[in-house]
């Protein structure tokens, strides 16, 4: 069995690993999160009710501006931040916020990252190699990544709907 390794175009931060919270949804630190409780709080968000603390967020895109950026720093200062954020696409303001907060980030993949990484899997984010590696898919060894990308049975469940 081959492991799944995905290549990003942009990366920054330190190598980290942890549980992946995956959703084909955006991220606004201002409107999507309850930063005091450490959970996704916007009812319409696909990860509503789930804790983001010390997780690897794998999301479609960044939303928001300066307020979202400085909120990442505020979350880090209270030890209530994700370990890393991985996006299909990201805006420059959120990149600056993640850099200030020292939150690892990957962005810009050739395929939709939210459809390839299983929700709840253990992943490793390595900015030096610009890779996201799925270590353990919900306790099971990874199958061939080409099969994963084409097999609907292996697609992740993206949190509550």
C-alpha positions as CSV (number, residue, x, y, z in Angstrom):
1,X,0.0,0.0,0.0
2,X,1.3,3.4,-0.9
3,X,0.9,6.4,1.3
4,X,-0.8,9.6,0.1
5,X,1.5,12.5,-0.3
6,X,0.2,15.8,-1.8
7,X,2.4,18.6,-3.1
8,X,1.6,22.3,-2.4
9,X,2.8,25.3,-4.3
10,X,3.2,27.6,-1.3
11,X,4.3,26.7,2.3
12,X,5.5,28.3,5.5
13,X,6.1,27.4,9.1
14,X,7.4,24.3,11.0
15,X,6.8,20.6,10.3
16,X,3.7,19.5,12.3
17,X,1.4,16.5,12.5
18,X,-2.0,15.9,13.9
19,X,-5.6,15.1,13.3
20,X,-7.1,16.5,10.1
21,X,-10.4,18.4,10.2
22,X,-11.5,18.4,6.5
23,X,-14.3,20.3,4.9
24,X,-15.0,21.8,1.5
25,X,-15.7,25.1,3.2
26,X,-13.9,28.3,3.9
27,X,-12.3,29.8,7.0
28,X,-13.0,33.2,8.5
29,X,-11.4,33.4,12.0
30,X,-13.8,36.2,12.7
31,X,-17.2,34.7,11.7
32,X,-16.7,30.9,11.7
33,X,-15.0,30.4,15.0
34,X,-15.8,30.7,18.7
35,X,-12.3,31.6,19.8
36,X,-13.1,31.4,23.5
37,X,-14.3,27.8,23.3
38,X,-12.1,26.7,20.4
39,X,-14.8,25.4,18.2
40,X,-16.3,26.1,14.8
41,X,-19.4,28.1,15.7
42,X,-21.2,29.3,12.5
43,X,-24.1,26.8,12.2
44,X,-23.8,26.6,8.4
45,X,-20.1,25.7,8.5
46,X,-19.5,22.0,7.7
47,X,-17.3,21.7,10.8
48,X,-19.8,23.4,13.2
49,X,-19.4,22.2,16.8
50,X,-15.9,20.6,16.2
51,X,-12.8,21.8,18.1
52,X,-10.0,23.2,15.9
53,X,-7.4,23.4,18.7
54,X,-4.2,21.5,17.9
55,X,-5.7,20.1,14.7
56,X,-4.7,20.4,11.1
57,X,-7.4,22.4,9.2
58,X,-7.8,21.3,5.6
59,X,-10.2,23.7,3.9
60,X,-11.1,25.1,0.6
61,X,-10.3,28.8,0.9
62,X,-9.5,31.6,3.3
63,X,-12.2,34.2,4.0
64,X,-12.0,37.6,5.6
65,X,-9.5,40.3,6.0
66,X,-7.4,42.0,8.6
67,X,-9.6,41.0,11.5
68,X,-9.3,37.3,10.6
69,X,-5.5,37.7,10.3
70,X,-5.0,39.2,13.8
71,X,-7.4,36.8,15.3
72,X,-5.0,33.9,14.4
73,X,-2.3,35.7,16.5
74,X,-4.8,36.1,19.4
75,X,-5.7,32.4,19.2
76,X,-2.1,31.4,19.3
77,X,-1.4,33.7,22.3
78,X,-4.0,31.8,24.3
79,X,-2.8,28.3,23.1
80,X,-6.1,27.8,21.2
81,X,-4.9,27.7,17.6
82,X,-4.8,25.0,15.0
83,X,-1.4,23.4,14.4
84,X,-1.6,24.1,10.7
85,X,-4.0,25.4,8.1
86,X,-4.1,23.8,4.6
87,X,-6.0,25.6,1.8
88,X,-6.8,25.0,-1.8
89,X,-6.5,28.8,-2.1
90,X,-5.5,31.5,0.4
91,X,-5.4,35.3,0.5
92,X,-2.4,37.3,1.3
93,X,-3.9,38.8,4.5
94,X,-4.5,35.5,6.1
95,X,-1.0,34.4,5.1
96,X,0.4,37.4,7.0
97,X,-1.8,36.5,10.0
98,X,-0.6,32.9,10.0
99,X,3.0,34.1,9.7
100,X,2.6,36.5,12.7
101,X,0.9,33.8,14.7
102,X,3.6,31.2,13.7
103,X,0.9,28.9,12.3
104,X,2.1,26.5,9.7
105,X,0.4,26.8,6.3
106,X,0.2,25.1,3.0
107,X,-1.7,26.3,0.0
108,X,-2.2,25.8,-3.7
109,X,-2.6,22.2,-4.8
110,X,-3.2,20.9,-8.3
111,X,-6.2,18.9,-7.0
112,X,-9.0,19.7,-4.5
113,X,-7.2,18.9,-1.2
114,X,-10.6,18.6,0.6
115,X,-11.7,15.7,-1.5
116,X,-8.4,13.8,-1.1
117,X,-7.6,14.0,2.6
118,X,-9.9,11.9,4.8
119,X,-11.6,13.7,7.6
120,X,-10.2,12.6,11.0
121,X,-7.0,11.1,9.5
122,X,-3.6,11.7,11.0
123,X,-1.5,13.9,8.7
124,X,1.9,15.5,8.6
125,X,2.5,18.9,7.1
126,X,6.0,19.7,6.0
127,X,6.6,23.2,4.7
128,X,10.2,22.5,3.8
129,X,9.2,19.9,1.2
130,X,5.8,21.6,0.6
131,X,4.0,18.3,1.3
132,X,1.0,17.0,3.2
133,X,1.3,13.3,4.0
134,X,-1.6,11.2,5.2
135,X,0.0,9.0,7.9
136,X,-3.1,7.1,8.9
137,X,-6.5,7.1,7.4
138,X,-8.7,6.6,10.5
139,X,-6.5,3.7,11.8
140,X,-6.2,2.0,8.4
141,X,-3.2,1.9,6.1
142,X,-3.5,4.1,3.0
143,X,-4.5,2.5,-0.2
144,X,-3.0,3.6,-3.6
145,X,-3.5,7.5,-3.9
146,X,-4.7,7.2,-7.5
147,X,-7.4,4.8,-6.3
148,X,-8.3,7.1,-3.4
149,X,-8.8,10.1,-5.8
150,X,-11.1,8.1,-8.0
151,X,-13.0,5.9,-5.6
152,X,-16.0,7.6,-4.1
153,X,-16.2,5.0,-1.3
154,X,-12.9,6.3,0.1
155,X,-13.8,9.9,0.0
156,X,-13.9,11.6,3.4
157,X,-17.0,12.6,5.3
158,X,-16.7,16.3,5.7
159,X,-18.1,16.8,9.2
160,X,-21.7,17.4,10.1
161,X,-24.0,18.5,7.3
